[in-house]
C-alpha cells in the first residue's frame, strides 16, 4: 500500500513524550497495514493518515523545541520563553 510505505517512520525517542508519539505512530502504521487490502476503506485510511501526520507534527515540535514542549497535560502547548 502506497500510504503505509511512504510513511517516514524514524525511531529516535529522546524523551518520554517522543516515545509516546513514536509508539502511537507505529500503532497507526500497523492499522494502516492491516486494513490496506480491505475494500471501501479509502476514507478511513485517509483519516488515519491525517492523524499520523498530526502526530508527526507533534513529534517535530518536540524535536525542535525540546524541553519547552510537554504533552503531559490536557492543554499542552509550548512554554513561553
Secondary structure, 3 states (H helix, E strand, C coil): CHHHHCCCCCCCCCCHHHHHHHHHHHHHHHHHHHHCCCCCCHHHHHHHHHHHHHHHHHHHHHHHHHHHECCCCCCCCECCC
